[in-house]
Amino acid sequence: MSAYRPFTASTLIAYLATLPSVKSRLGGEAIDWTAREVSDGNLNTVFIVSGLSGSVCCKQSLPYVRVDPAWAMPLERTLFEARWMQAVSPAIGHQIPELYHLDEGLFLIVMENLATHHVLRHALITGIAPAGFAARIGEFVGHAGYATSWRALPFEDVHAIRDLFSRNLALTRITVDLVLTDPYRSECSRNRWISPDLDDLVTALQEDGTLHSAVERLQERFLANSQSLLHGDLHTGSVMISGDDVRIIDGEFALYGPIGFDLGMFLANLVMNAYAQPEHEDWMRDEIALFWSSFRHAYLERWETGTGRGDMGSLTGSAASAAERKRFLQQVMHDSAGFAGLELVRRTIGFAQVADYEAARDRESEIEARRRALITGRSLIQKAFQIDTIEALLEHI
């Protein structure tokens, strides 16, 4: 295990040359390799290193937030990302990049380079994403969610995994602050919005005590419900796509929580794309319905066939009643609707907003898209526990 030092292109090449498995994958000698920085997030540096016969993607934690070096961050997040990859790989290995190497001292991951893939957010904005892409992502959430649940694993195993990810405190704090709290606090300096055009809606969000009570119920669901191992930051920027090949990346926010958190985060990003590009609305409604149905099928398929050896459901096994499956899915839908509402608000007036809004035709269209997102978000938060089905959810969009 090496001592931590931030890499540059040249020092990274020198380090990789000491790893026989990576060297053979790249081909040739280090002098033949090139390293290109492709970082586009706030927390890490990312390099693509190419050799004579192959390439790899290298991701290293930084001790601060890139856009604000005074905002210190612990380095362990790449370790949590690697542990997430290892935990979900048996269930969905083909849907994440292959992990080649982890250096815990350098907080460095070396993994498969998805050179032929596009970031889904960019593919949606430019209109090159294929219809039906959401099915693969729904399957991912269903398979990973079941495989790490109390239904699939004995409680001893769940506790071991949960205890590991319970130490992912810094990134969970980011979620608690940025998603679950900050947008509803008028004094929070990280919030920003188009003013004065959105002032009325923002003021309403920040002064509505009834809404804040609904947000608090969702805070409780997020913090107190350890249903499955979550990706924790599942949006269209954390999905890579090439035709039918869909990969989920950036699992550094992983933690145990309610499955509906991942579902809600992702579907909210589809809604924002549709609001910014109204010509996508029918398409995104279809993708949202497909996303839910694929999740539902993937999860229930494993549950109904009795896959796993968990303590939850040990009395009924695959004979769980239709009523119990219905109750579970309704609960997940409640969570999905509420967390989707939180994500719509956060990505519209909070920190780390989405590029989709910039794809709107003009400023007036962007303002309208943002207004729709805030109105929809508020409605979903307030009515989450009345929304039982995907059809009911779509009525609010």
KEDOBA-964551 format. One record per residue (C-alpha): residue number from 1; residue in one letter; z, x, y. Coordinates in Angstrom, 2 decimals, always signed. Example, Ala and Ser with C-alpha at 12.3 -4.5 7.8 and 13.67 -1.06 7.14 Angstrom:
<rs>
{k=1; r=A; up=+7.80; east=+12.30; north=-4.50};
{k=2; r=S; up=+7.14; east=+13.67; north=-1.06};
</rs>
This chain:
<rs>
{k=1; r=M; up=+0.00; east=+0.00; north=+0.00};
{k=2; r=S; up=-1.08; east=+1.46; north=+3.33};
{k=3; r=A; up=+0.72; east=+1.56; north=+6.68};
{k=4; r=Y; up=-0.60; east=-0.97; north=+9.19};
{k=5; r=R; up=-3.22; east=+0.06; north=+11.73};
{k=6; r=P; up=-5.89; east=-2.13; north=+13.33};
{k=7; r=F; up=-9.35; east=-1.20; north=+12.10};
{k=8; r=T; up=-12.44; east=-0.38; north=+14.07};
{k=9; r=A; up=-15.88; east=-0.46; north=+12.46};
{k=10; r=S; up=-15.79; east=+3.27; north=+11.67};
{k=11; r=T; up=-12.20; east=+3.43; north=+10.40};
{k=12; r=L; up=-12.77; east=+0.38; north=+8.21};
{k=13; r=I; up=-15.77; east=+2.04; north=+6.54};
{k=14; r=A; up=-13.71; east=+5.14; north=+5.86};
{k=15; r=Y; up=-10.98; east=+3.02; north=+4.28};
{k=16; r=L; up=-13.34; east=+1.00; north=+2.06};
{k=17; r=A; up=-14.84; east=+4.23; north=+0.77};
{k=18; r=T; up=-11.49; east=+4.89; north=-0.93};
{k=19; r=L; up=-11.73; east=+1.67; north=-2.99};
{k=20; r=P; up=-13.90; east=+2.24; north=-6.08};
{k=21; r=S; up=-14.50; east=-1.46; north=-6.78};
{k=22; r=V; up=-15.62; east=-2.14; north=-3.22};
{k=23; r=K; up=-17.66; east=+1.06; north=-3.06};
{k=24; r=S; up=-19.61; east=+0.09; north=-6.17};
{k=25; r=R; up=-20.23; east=-3.38; north=-4.75};
{k=26; r=L; up=-21.63; east=-1.98; north=-1.50};
{k=27; r=G; up=-23.70; east=+0.74; north=-3.17};
{k=28; r=G; up=-24.55; east=+4.21; north=-1.94};
{k=29; r=E; up=-22.18; east=+6.30; north=+0.13};
{k=30; r=A; up=-20.13; east=+5.43; north=+3.20};
{k=31; r=I; up=-22.70; east=+7.10; north=+5.43};
{k=32; r=D; up=-25.16; east=+4.42; north=+4.29};
{k=33; r=W; up=-22.90; east=+1.50; north=+5.30};
{k=34; r=T; up=-22.73; east=-0.50; north=+8.51};
{k=35; r=A; up=-19.85; east=-2.59; north=+9.84};
{k=36; r=R; up=-20.39; east=-5.45; north=+12.28};
{k=37; r=E; up=-17.55; east=-7.34; north=+13.92};
{k=38; r=V; up=-18.04; east=-11.12; north=+13.78};
{k=39; r=S; up=-14.59; east=-12.30; north=+14.92};
{k=40; r=D; up=-14.68; east=-15.74; north=+16.52};
{k=41; r=G; up=-11.12; east=-16.98; north=+16.04};
{k=42; r=N; up=-7.89; east=-16.33; north=+17.89};
{k=43; r=L; up=-5.79; east=-14.56; north=+15.29};
{k=44; r=N; up=-7.78; east=-11.95; north=+13.36};
{k=45; r=T; up=-10.56; east=-9.41; north=+13.37};
{k=46; r=V; up=-13.41; east=-10.03; north=+10.94};
{k=47; r=F; up=-16.06; east=-7.49; north=+9.94};
{k=48; r=I; up=-19.15; east=-7.74; north=+7.75};
{k=49; r=V; up=-19.70; east=-4.44; north=+5.97};
{k=50; r=S; up=-23.12; east=-3.91; north=+4.39};
{k=51; r=G; up=-24.31; east=-1.24; north=+1.98};
{k=52; r=L; up=-27.43; east=-0.43; north=+0.00};
{k=53; r=S; up=-26.79; east=-3.06; north=-2.68};
{k=54; r=G; up=-24.33; east=-5.56; north=-1.27};
{k=55; r=S; up=-21.92; east=-6.62; north=+1.46};
{k=56; r=V; up=-18.33; east=-7.76; north=+1.90};
{k=57; r=C; up=-16.32; east=-9.64; north=+4.50};
{k=58; r=C; up=-13.13; east=-7.98; north=+5.74};
{k=59; r=K; up=-10.41; east=-9.90; north=+7.59};
{k=60; r=Q; up=-7.37; east=-8.27; north=+9.18};
{k=61; r=S; up=-4.44; east=-9.78; north=+11.03};
{k=62; r=L; up=-3.74; east=-8.74; north=+14.61};
{k=63; r=P; up=-0.17; east=-8.58; north=+16.00};
{k=64; r=Y; up=-1.10; east=-10.92; north=+18.86};
{k=65; r=V; up=-3.36; east=-13.85; north=+19.78};
{k=66; r=R; up=-6.76; east=-12.52; north=+20.82};
{k=67; r=V; up=-7.08; east=-14.71; north=+23.91};
{k=68; r=D; up=-3.55; east=-13.83; north=+25.05};
{k=69; r=P; up=-2.32; east=-10.38; north=+23.90};
{k=70; r=A; up=+1.13; east=-11.19; north=+25.33};
{k=71; r=W; up=+1.45; east=-13.93; north=+22.66};
{k=72; r=A; up=+2.85; east=-11.91; north=+19.76};
{k=73; r=M; up=+2.10; east=-12.98; north=+16.21};
{k=74; r=P; up=+3.50; east=-11.72; north=+12.87};
{k=75; r=L; up=+0.98; east=-10.03; north=+10.63};
{k=76; r=E; up=+1.73; east=-11.82; north=+7.36};
{k=77; r=R; up=-0.87; east=-14.57; north=+7.78};
{k=78; r=T; up=-3.56; east=-12.76; north=+5.79};
{k=79; r=L; up=-1.09; east=-12.49; north=+2.93};
{k=80; r=F; up=-0.63; east=-16.25; north=+2.99};
{k=81; r=E; up=-4.38; east=-16.72; north=+3.05};
{k=82; r=A; up=-4.78; east=-14.48; north=+0.00};
{k=83; r=R; up=-1.93; east=-16.26; north=-1.80};
{k=84; r=W; up=-3.58; east=-19.60; north=-0.99};
{k=85; r=M; up=-6.86; east=-18.36; north=-2.47};
{k=86; r=Q; up=-5.04; east=-17.24; north=-5.62};
{k=87; r=A; up=-3.10; east=-20.51; north=-5.90};
{k=88; r=V; up=-6.07; east=-22.89; north=-5.62};
{k=89; r=S; up=-8.72; east=-20.75; north=-7.28};
{k=90; r=P; up=-8.03; east=-21.98; north=-10.85};
{k=91; r=A; up=-8.76; east=-25.54; north=-9.71};
{k=92; r=I; up=-11.62; east=-24.95; north=-7.25};
{k=93; r=G; up=-12.58; east=-21.27; north=-7.56};
{k=94; r=H; up=-16.27; east=-21.92; north=-6.86};
{k=95; r=Q; up=-15.45; east=-23.60; north=-3.54};
{k=96; r=I; up=-13.79; east=-20.64; north=-1.82};
{k=97; r=P; up=-14.99; east=-17.05; north=-1.30};
{k=98; r=E; up=-14.18; east=-14.64; north=-4.11};
{k=99; r=L; up=-11.23; east=-12.39; north=-3.29};
{k=100; r=Y; up=-12.09; east=-8.72; north=-3.99};
{k=101; r=H; up=-9.12; east=-6.81; north=-2.58};
{k=102; r=L; up=-5.84; east=-7.32; north=-0.74};
{k=103; r=D; up=-3.93; east=-4.56; north=+1.04};
{k=104; r=E; up=-0.51; east=-5.98; north=+1.87};
{k=105; r=G; up=+0.45; east=-3.08; north=+4.14};
{k=106; r=L; up=-2.71; east=-3.29; north=+6.20};
{k=107; r=F; up=-2.71; east=-7.09; north=+6.09};
{k=108; r=L; up=-6.35; east=-6.86; north=+5.07};
{k=109; r=I; up=-8.45; east=-9.10; north=+2.84};
{k=110; r=V; up=-11.77; east=-7.95; north=+1.40};
{k=111; r=M; up=-13.75; east=-10.91; north=+0.08};
{k=112; r=E; up=-17.17; east=-12.33; north=-0.64};
{k=113; r=N; up=-19.57; east=-12.31; north=+2.30};
{k=114; r=L; up=-21.14; east=-15.74; north=+2.70};
{k=115; r=A; up=-24.20; east=-14.25; north=+4.38};
{k=116; r=T; up=-26.52; east=-17.17; north=+3.65};
{k=117; r=H; up=-24.05; east=-19.81; north=+4.84};
{k=118; r=H; up=-23.58; east=-21.50; north=+8.21};
{k=119; r=V; up=-20.33; east=-22.65; north=+9.79};
{k=120; r=L; up=-20.35; east=-26.41; north=+9.28};
{k=121; r=R; up=-19.43; east=-27.14; north=+12.90};
{k=122; r=H; up=-22.49; east=-25.23; north=+14.12};
{k=123; r=A; up=-24.64; east=-26.88; north=+11.42};
{k=124; r=L; up=-23.52; east=-30.33; north=+12.60};
{k=125; r=I; up=-24.10; east=-29.55; north=+16.27};
{k=126; r=T; up=-27.59; east=-28.22; north=+15.58};
{k=127; r=G; up=-28.40; east=-30.95; north=+13.05};
{k=128; r=I; up=-29.06; east=-28.68; north=+10.07};
{k=129; r=A; up=-26.20; east=-29.86; north=+7.84};
{k=130; r=P; up=-27.52; east=-31.75; north=+4.79};
{k=131; r=A; up=-26.53; east=-35.34; north=+4.20};
{k=132; r=G; up=-23.75; east=-35.66; north=+1.64};
{k=133; r=F; up=-21.95; east=-32.42; north=+2.55};
{k=134; r=A; up=-18.61; east=-34.25; north=+2.80};
{k=135; r=A; up=-18.57; east=-34.98; north=-0.94};
{k=136; r=R; up=-17.90; east=-31.34; north=-1.79};
{k=137; r=I; up=-15.06; east=-31.13; north=+0.72};
{k=138; r=G; up=-13.45; east=-34.34; north=-0.53};
{k=139; r=E; up=-13.63; east=-32.95; north=-4.07};
{k=140; r=F; up=-11.96; east=-29.76; north=-2.90};
{k=141; r=V; up=-9.01; east=-31.63; north=-1.36};
{k=142; r=G; up=-8.67; east=-33.82; north=-4.43};
{k=143; r=H; up=-8.77; east=-31.03; north=-7.00};
{k=144; r=A; up=-6.58; east=-28.60; north=-5.03};
{k=145; r=G; up=-4.18; east=-31.38; north=-4.06};
{k=146; r=Y; up=-3.66; east=-32.52; north=-7.63};
{k=147; r=A; up=-3.51; east=-29.03; north=-9.16};
{k=148; r=T; up=-0.64; east=-27.97; north=-6.88};
{k=149; r=S; up=+1.24; east=-31.28; north=-7.06};
{k=150; r=W; up=+4.38; east=-32.34; north=-8.88};
{k=151; r=R; up=+2.12; east=-34.33; north=-11.22};
{k=152; r=A; up=+0.27; east=-31.23; north=-12.37};
{k=153; r=L; up=+3.10; east=-28.67; north=-12.42};
{k=154; r=P; up=+6.72; east=-28.67; north=-13.58};
{k=155; r=F; up=+9.12; east=-28.69; north=-10.66};
{k=156; r=E; up=+10.10; east=-25.06; north=-11.32};
{k=157; r=D; up=+6.52; east=-23.94; north=-10.64};
{k=158; r=V; up=+6.16; east=-26.16; north=-7.58};
{k=159; r=H; up=+9.39; east=-24.77; north=-6.14};
{k=160; r=A; up=+8.18; east=-21.19; north=-6.65};
{k=161; r=I; up=+4.89; east=-21.85; north=-4.85};
{k=162; r=R; up=+6.52; east=-23.95; north=-2.16};
{k=163; r=D; up=+9.17; east=-21.31; north=-1.51};
{k=164; r=L; up=+6.45; east=-18.69; north=-1.03};
{k=165; r=F; up=+4.57; east=-20.75; north=+1.54};
{k=166; r=S; up=+7.76; east=-21.98; north=+3.21};
{k=167; r=R; up=+7.89; east=-18.50; north=+4.75};
{k=168; r=N; up=+4.63; east=-19.15; north=+6.61};
{k=169; r=L; up=+6.75; east=-19.98; north=+9.62};
{k=170; r=A; up=+4.68; east=-18.61; north=+12.51};
{k=171; r=L; up=+1.55; east=-20.57; north=+11.70};
{k=172; r=T; up=+3.47; east=-23.71; north=+10.79};
{k=173; r=R; up=+5.13; east=-23.41; north=+14.20};
{k=174; r=I; up=+1.66; east=-23.36; north=+15.78};
{k=175; r=T; up=+0.81; east=-26.60; north=+13.97};
{k=176; r=V; up=+4.10; east=-28.26; north=+14.92};
{k=177; r=D; up=+3.63; east=-27.30; north=+18.57};
{k=178; r=L; up=-0.11; east=-27.63; north=+19.13};
{k=179; r=V; up=-0.84; east=-30.65; north=+16.92};
{k=180; r=L; up=+2.41; east=-32.59; north=+16.68};
{k=181; r=T; up=+4.12; east=-31.99; north=+20.02};
{k=182; r=D; up=+2.39; east=-30.32; north=+22.99};
{k=183; r=P; up=-0.27; east=-32.94; north=+23.88};
{k=184; r=Y; up=+2.47; east=-35.52; north=+24.49};
{k=185; r=R; up=+4.50; east=-33.31; north=+26.87};
{k=186; r=S; up=+3.41; east=-33.46; north=+30.50};
{k=187; r=E; up=+5.05; east=-30.12; north=+31.26};
{k=188; r=C; up=+3.13; east=-28.17; north=+28.58};
{k=189; r=S; up=+0.94; east=-25.51; north=+30.23};
{k=190; r=R; up=-1.28; east=-25.16; north=+27.17};
{k=191; r=N; up=-2.76; east=-28.63; north=+27.65};
{k=192; r=R; up=-6.01; east=-28.97; north=+29.59};
{k=193; r=W; up=-8.45; east=-31.79; north=+30.19};
{k=194; r=I; up=-11.24; east=-32.90; north=+32.48};
{k=195; r=S; up=-9.46; east=-34.06; north=+35.61};
{k=196; r=P; up=-9.39; east=-36.52; north=+37.27};
{k=197; r=D; up=-11.68; east=-38.32; north=+34.80};
{k=198; r=L; up=-9.17; east=-38.33; north=+31.93};
{k=199; r=D; up=-5.96; east=-38.40; north=+33.97};
{k=200; r=D; up=-5.28; east=-42.09; north=+33.26};
{k=201; r=L; up=-5.53; east=-41.70; north=+29.48};
{k=202; r=V; up=-3.51; east=-38.48; north=+29.42};
{k=203; r=T; up=-0.77; east=-40.01; north=+31.54};
{k=204; r=A; up=-0.66; east=-43.02; north=+29.24};
{k=205; r=L; up=-0.33; east=-40.76; north=+26.17};
{k=206; r=Q; up=+2.44; east=-38.73; north=+27.74};
{k=207; r=E; up=+4.48; east=-41.67; north=+29.08};
{k=208; r=D; up=+4.25; east=-44.10; north=+26.15};
{k=209; r=G; up=+7.59; east=-44.13; north=+24.35};
{k=210; r=T; up=+6.28; east=-46.39; north=+21.57};
{k=211; r=L; up=+3.47; east=-43.94; north=+20.89};
{k=212; r=H; up=+5.94; east=-41.06; north=+20.84};
{k=213; r=S; up=+7.98; east=-42.87; north=+18.20};
{k=214; r=A; up=+4.83; east=-43.17; north=+16.07};
{k=215; r=V; up=+4.16; east=-39.44; north=+16.57};
{k=216; r=E; up=+7.72; east=-38.72; north=+15.48};
{k=217; r=R; up=+7.14; east=-40.62; north=+12.23};
{k=218; r=L; up=+4.13; east=-38.41; north=+11.59};
{k=219; r=Q; up=+6.21; east=-35.33; north=+12.40};
{k=220; r=E; up=+8.61; east=-36.46; north=+9.70};
{k=221; r=R; up=+5.79; east=-36.98; north=+7.22};
{k=222; r=F; up=+4.46; east=-33.48; north=+7.93};
{k=223; r=L; up=+7.78; east=-31.65; north=+7.84};
{k=224; r=A; up=+9.62; east=-33.57; north=+5.12};
{k=225; r=N; up=+6.96; east=-34.45; north=+2.54};
{k=226; r=S; up=+6.00; east=-31.64; north=+0.16};
{k=227; r=Q; up=+3.25; east=-33.41; north=-1.75};
{k=228; r=S; up=+0.82; east=-30.56; north=-2.45};
{k=229; r=L; up=-0.28; east=-27.16; north=-1.20};
{k=230; r=L; up=-2.38; east=-27.81; north=+1.90};
{k=231; r=H; up=-5.12; east=-25.75; north=+3.48};
{k=232; r=G; up=-3.30; east=-26.55; north=+6.71};
{k=233; r=D; up=-6.23; east=-26.16; north=+9.12};
{k=234; r=L; up=-9.12; east=-28.01; north=+7.49};
{k=235; r=H; up=-11.80; east=-28.69; north=+10.10};
{k=236; r=T; up=-15.54; east=-28.18; north=+10.37};
{k=237; r=G; up=-15.01; east=-24.62; north=+11.60};
{k=238; r=S; up=-13.26; east=-23.69; north=+8.34};
{k=239; r=V; up=-16.15; east=-24.77; north=+6.12};
{k=240; r=M; up=-19.24; east=-22.70; north=+5.32};
{k=241; r=I; up=-22.34; east=-24.44; north=+4.01};
{k=242; r=S; up=-25.65; east=-23.41; north=+2.48};
{k=243; r=G; up=-27.53; east=-26.34; north=+1.00};
{k=244; r=D; up=-25.30; east=-27.81; north=-1.70};
{k=245; r=D; up=-23.03; east=-24.76; north=-1.73};
{k=246; r=V; up=-19.95; east=-25.62; north=+0.35};
{k=247; r=R; up=-17.07; east=-23.13; north=+0.73};
{k=248; r=I; up=-13.67; east=-23.58; north=+2.31};
{k=249; r=I; up=-12.37; east=-20.56; north=+4.24};
{k=250; r=D; up=-9.42; east=-19.54; north=+6.43};
{k=251; r=G; up=-6.47; east=-20.79; north=+4.40};
{k=252; r=E; up=-3.94; east=-18.80; north=+6.41};
{k=253; r=F; up=-2.14; east=-21.96; north=+7.63};
{k=254; r=A; up=-1.36; east=-22.98; north=+4.04};
{k=255; r=L; up=+1.90; east=-24.82; north=+3.40};
{k=256; r=Y; up=+3.28; east=-27.63; north=+1.28};
{k=257; r=G; up=+2.90; east=-31.03; north=+2.92};
{k=258; r=P; up=+1.28; east=-34.47; north=+2.68};
{k=259; r=I; up=-2.30; east=-34.46; north=+1.36};
{k=260; r=G; up=-3.30; east=-36.81; north=+4.16};
{k=261; r=F; up=-2.80; east=-34.00; north=+6.67};
{k=262; r=D; up=-5.84; east=-32.08; north=+5.37};
{k=263; r=L; up=-7.82; east=-35.30; north=+5.01};
{k=264; r=G; up=-6.99; east=-36.50; north=+8.51};
{k=265; r=M; up=-7.73; east=-33.16; north=+10.17};
{k=266; r=F; up=-11.18; east=-33.01; north=+8.64};
{k=267; r=L; up=-12.28; east=-36.57; north=+9.22};
{k=268; r=A; up=-11.15; east=-36.39; north=+12.87};
{k=269; r=N; up=-13.56; east=-33.50; north=+13.38};
{k=270; r=L; up=-16.39; east=-35.64; north=+12.03};
{k=271; r=V; up=-15.42; east=-38.38; north=+14.49};
{k=272; r=M; up=-15.47; east=-35.97; north=+17.43};
{k=273; r=N; up=-18.93; east=-34.75; north=+16.46};
{k=274; r=A; up=-20.17; east=-38.34; north=+16.36};
{k=275; r=Y; up=-18.66; east=-39.16; north=+19.74};
{k=276; r=A; up=-20.24; east=-36.08; north=+21.32};
{k=277; r=Q; up=-23.60; east=-36.73; north=+19.64};
{k=278; r=P; up=-23.91; east=-40.53; north=+19.34};
{k=279; r=E; up=-27.12; east=-40.19; north=+17.35};
{k=280; r=H; up=-24.88; east=-38.89; north=+14.53};
{k=281; r=E; up=-22.57; east=-41.92; north=+14.46};
{k=282; r=D; up=-24.04; east=-43.75; north=+11.47};
{k=283; r=W; up=-24.39; east=-40.44; north=+9.60};
{k=284; r=M; up=-20.78; east=-39.45; north=+10.27};
{k=285; r=R; up=-19.49; east=-42.87; north=+9.22};
{k=286; r=D; up=-21.31; east=-42.40; north=+5.91};
{k=287; r=E; up=-19.89; east=-38.89; north=+5.54};
{k=288; r=I; up=-16.34; east=-40.08; north=+6.27};
{k=289; r=A; up=-16.64; east=-42.79; north=+3.61};
{k=290; r=L; up=-18.09; east=-40.23; north=+1.18};
{k=291; r=F; up=-15.35; east=-37.72; north=+2.00};
{k=292; r=W; up=-12.66; east=-40.26; north=+1.10};
{k=293; r=S; up=-14.37; east=-41.59; north=-2.03};
{k=294; r=S; up=-14.94; east=-38.05; north=-3.34};
{k=295; r=F; up=-11.31; east=-37.13; north=-2.73};
{k=296; r=R; up=-10.17; east=-40.32; north=-4.40};
{k=297; r=H; up=-12.36; east=-39.77; north=-7.46};
{k=298; r=A; up=-11.39; east=-36.10; north=-7.85};
{k=299; r=Y; up=-7.66; east=-36.75; north=-7.60};
{k=300; r=L; up=-7.59; east=-39.86; north=-9.78};
{k=301; r=E; up=-9.84; east=-38.27; north=-12.41};
{k=302; r=R; up=-7.24; east=-35.59; north=-13.05};
{k=303; r=W; up=-4.35; east=-38.03; north=-12.82};
{k=304; r=E; up=-5.89; east=-40.61; north=-15.15};
{k=305; r=T; up=-6.83; east=-38.03; north=-17.79};
{k=306; r=G; up=-3.29; east=-36.69; north=-17.80};
{k=307; r=T; up=-4.32; east=-33.23; north=-16.63};
{k=308; r=G; up=-1.24; east=-31.10; north=-16.06};
{k=309; r=R; up=+2.34; east=-30.87; north=-17.22};
{k=310; r=G; up=+4.28; east=-32.05; north=-14.20};
{k=311; r=D; up=+7.57; east=-33.89; north=-14.18};
{k=312; r=M; up=+6.31; east=-36.60; north=-11.82};
{k=313; r=G; up=+4.61; east=-39.20; north=-13.98};
{k=314; r=S; up=+5.96; east=-37.75; north=-17.22};
{k=315; r=L; up=+6.99; east=-41.23; north=-18.38};
{k=316; r=T; up=+3.56; east=-42.82; north=-17.99};
{k=317; r=G; up=+1.17; east=-39.87; north=-18.17};
{k=318; r=S; up=-2.40; east=-41.11; north=-17.94};
{k=319; r=A; up=-1.16; east=-44.69; north=-18.36};
{k=320; r=A; up=+0.09; east=-44.90; north=-14.77};
{k=321; r=S; up=-0.36; east=-48.43; north=-13.61};
{k=322; r=A; up=-3.16; east=-49.51; north=-11.32};
{k=323; r=A; up=-0.48; east=-50.69; north=-8.91};
{k=324; r=E; up=+1.06; east=-47.21; north=-8.73};
{k=325; r=R; up=-2.31; east=-45.56; north=-8.10};
{k=326; r=K; up=-3.01; east=-48.13; north=-5.39};
{k=327; r=R; up=+0.38; east=-47.47; north=-3.77};
{k=328; r=F; up=-0.27; east=-43.72; north=-3.76};
{k=329; r=L; up=-3.72; east=-44.05; north=-2.22};
{k=330; r=Q; up=-2.43; east=-46.41; north=+0.46};
{k=331; r=Q; up=+0.24; east=-43.87; north=+1.36};
{k=332; r=V; up=-2.33; east=-41.10; north=+1.58};
{k=333; r=M; up=-4.55; east=-43.30; north=+3.74};
{k=334; r=H; up=-1.65; east=-44.05; north=+6.11};
{k=335; r=D; up=-1.08; east=-40.34; north=+6.50};
{k=336; r=S; up=-4.78; east=-39.57; north=+6.88};
{k=337; r=A; up=-5.21; east=-42.12; north=+9.66};
{k=338; r=G; up=-2.18; east=-40.90; north=+11.57};
{k=339; r=F; up=-2.98; east=-37.23; north=+11.32};
{k=340; r=A; up=-6.59; east=-37.92; north=+12.25};
{k=341; r=G; up=-5.26; east=-39.53; north=+15.41};
{k=342; r=L; up=-3.14; east=-36.48; north=+16.21};
{k=343; r=E; up=-6.12; east=-34.18; north=+15.70};
{k=344; r=L; up=-8.35; east=-36.29; north=+17.94};
{k=345; r=V; up=-5.82; east=-36.03; north=+20.75};
{k=346; r=R; up=-5.02; east=-32.35; north=+20.22};
{k=347; r=R; up=-8.65; east=-31.18; north=+20.10};
{k=348; r=T; up=-9.44; east=-33.18; north=+23.24};
{k=349; r=I; up=-6.61; east=-32.27; north=+25.63};
{k=350; r=G; up=-4.59; east=-29.57; north=+23.84};
{k=351; r=F; up=-5.02; east=-25.92; north=+22.99};
{k=352; r=A; up=-8.04; east=-24.80; north=+20.88};
{k=353; r=Q; up=-10.51; east=-27.59; north=+21.62};
{k=354; r=V; up=-13.79; east=-28.10; north=+19.74};
{k=355; r=A; up=-17.29; east=-26.94; north=+20.65};
{k=356; r=D; up=-18.76; east=-30.31; north=+19.65};
{k=357; r=Y; up=-18.01; east=-31.75; north=+23.07};
{k=358; r=E; up=-20.23; east=-29.10; north=+24.65};
{k=359; r=A; up=-23.14; east=-30.53; north=+22.66};
{k=360; r=A; up=-23.00; east=-33.76; north=+24.66};
{k=361; r=R; up=-26.13; east=-34.45; north=+26.75};
{k=362; r=D; up=-24.40; east=-34.07; north=+30.11};
{k=363; r=R; up=-20.99; east=-34.09; north=+31.78};
{k=364; r=E; up=-20.85; east=-37.88; north=+31.88};
{k=365; r=S; up=-21.56; east=-38.07; north=+28.14};
{k=366; r=E; up=-18.91; east=-35.45; north=+27.43};
{k=367; r=I; up=-16.32; east=-37.37; north=+29.42};
{k=368; r=E; up=-17.23; east=-40.55; north=+27.55};
{k=369; r=A; up=-16.92; east=-38.74; north=+24.19};
{k=370; r=R; up=-13.52; east=-37.39; north=+25.13};
{k=371; r=R; up=-12.34; east=-40.80; north=+26.34};
{k=372; r=R; up=-13.41; east=-42.40; north=+23.08};
{k=373; r=A; up=-11.57; east=-39.70; north=+21.12};
{k=374; r=L; up=-8.35; east=-40.25; north=+23.06};
{k=375; r=I; up=-8.54; east=-44.02; north=+22.72};
{k=376; r=T; up=-9.29; east=-43.79; north=+19.00};
{k=377; r=G; up=-6.60; east=-41.17; north=+18.47};
{k=378; r=R; up=-3.96; east=-43.28; north=+20.16};
{k=379; r=S; up=-4.96; east=-46.34; north=+18.12};
{k=380; r=L; up=-4.86; east=-44.46; north=+14.82};
{k=381; r=I; up=-1.44; east=-42.98; north=+15.56};
{k=382; r=Q; up=+0.02; east=-46.36; north=+16.47};
{k=383; r=K; up=-1.54; east=-48.29; north=+13.60};
{k=384; r=A; up=-1.55; east=-45.63; north=+10.88};
{k=385; r=F; up=+0.92; east=-47.43; north=+8.63};
{k=386; r=Q; up=-1.18; east=-50.59; north=+8.74};
{k=387; r=I; up=-4.41; east=-48.84; north=+7.66};
{k=388; r=D; up=-4.62; east=-49.08; north=+3.88};
{k=389; r=T; up=-8.30; east=-48.48; north=+3.10};
{k=390; r=I; up=-11.25; east=-46.43; north=+4.28};
{k=391; r=E; up=-12.89; east=-49.63; north=+5.48};
{k=392; r=A; up=-9.88; east=-50.37; north=+7.68};
{k=393; r=L; up=-9.98; east=-46.82; north=+9.02};
{k=394; r=L; up=-13.66; east=-47.06; north=+9.90};
{k=395; r=E; up=-12.99; east=-50.26; north=+11.85};
{k=396; r=H; up=-10.98; east=-48.16; north=+14.31};
{k=397; r=I; up=-13.77; east=-45.62; north=+14.84};
</rs>
